């Protein structure tokens, strides 16, 4: 299995895990994540046991077909899509209408339209490119906690069956 596919699948499991923790109220305060080919990190002061339980439930629920858990409204992909659309819209307006009041007005309008469109487009980009709901052959190896000053970082290590080429 390719590195990108492993990362996408871990990204989906990361979203599902954090969503479940938020639903249960075990993710109080700021929380975030980052996925890599062999698992994902959860940044925030959360109990290790809460992450273990939520990750196991996320894997189970996604395995039973709850693929929507892989897409999150809080994903960084949404921020990238919003920035790209707003920037492209503003630049296009300034290039076509000039840098006078009309150009700046159009740039602002185009940027706002880009931000409006970024919600559905961000979810589409997640579904298509940055996350995957496919957890077949996937397992959680362990959850480790590290302290970085006052911040707790958890690493959820995952494994994939060798025969899983999906």
WOGITA-V466852 format. One record per backbone hydrogen bond with DSSP energy under -1.0 kcal/mol. CO is the residue of the C=O (numbers start at 0). NH is the residue of the N-H. E is the energy in kcal/mol with one decimal. If there is no record, write none. Layout:
BEGIN
CO,NH,E + CO,NH,E
END
This chain:
BEGIN
1,5,-2.1 + 2,6,-2.4 + 3,7,-2.6 + 4,8,-2.3 + 5,9,-2.5 + 6,10,-2.5 + 7,11,-2.1 + 7,131,-1.6 + 8,12,-2.0 + 9,13,-2.6 + 10,14,-2.4 + 11,15,-2.3 + 12,16,-2.6 + 13,17,-2.5 + 14,18,-2.7 + 15,19,-2.3 + 16,20,-2.2 + 17,21,-2.5 + 18,22,-2.5 + 19,23,-1.9 + 20,25,-2.0 + 31,42,-2.9 + 33,40,-3.1 + 35,38,-1.7 + 37,157,-2.0 + 38,35,-2.7 + 39,155,-3.5 + 40,33,-1.6 + 41,153,-2.7 + 42,31,-2.1 + 43,45,-1.8 + 46,50,-1.6 + 47,51,-2.5 + 48,52,-2.4 + 49,53,-2.4 + 50,54,-3.0 + 51,55,-2.1 + 52,56,-2.3 + 53,57,-2.8 + 54,58,-2.5 + 55,59,-2.1 + 56,60,-3.3 + 57,61,-2.6 + 58,62,-2.0 + 59,63,-1.3 + 60,65,-2.4 + 61,64,-1.6 + 64,66,-2.0 + 65,68,-1.5 + 66,69,-1.9 + 67,70,-1.4 + 71,74,-1.1 + 74,77,-1.1 + 75,79,-2.2 + 76,80,-2.6 + 77,81,-2.5 + 78,82,-2.6 + 79,83,-2.5 + 80,84,-2.7 + 81,85,-2.5 + 82,86,-2.4 + 83,87,-2.7 + 84,88,-2.4 + 85,89,-2.2 + 86,90,-2.7 + 87,91,-2.5 + 88,92,-2.0 + 89,93,-2.4 + 90,94,-2.3 + 91,95,-2.0 + 92,96,-3.0 + 93,97,-1.0 + 99,103,-2.5 + 100,104,-2.2 + 101,105,-2.5 + 102,106,-2.6 + 103,107,-2.4 + 104,108,-2.3 + 105,109,-3.2 + 106,110,-2.5 + 107,111,-2.3 + 108,112,-2.3 + 109,113,-2.6 + 110,114,-2.2 + 111,115,-2.3 + 112,116,-2.6 + 113,117,-1.2 + 116,120,-2.1 + 117,121,-2.9 + 118,122,-1.8 + 119,123,-2.0 + 120,124,-2.8 + 121,125,-2.3 + 122,126,-2.7 + 123,127,-2.6 + 124,128,-3.1 + 124,129,-1.5 + 125,130,-2.5 + 134,137,-2.1 + 136,160,-2.5 + 138,158,-2.5 + 141,156,-2.8 + 143,154,-2.7 + 145,152,-3.2 + 147,150,-1.8 + 150,147,-3.2 + 151,43,-2.4 + 152,145,-2.7 + 153,41,-2.4 + 154,143,-2.5 + 155,39,-2.0 + 156,140,-2.6 + 156,141,-1.0 + 158,138,-2.5 + 160,163,-1.3 + 162,164,-1.0
END
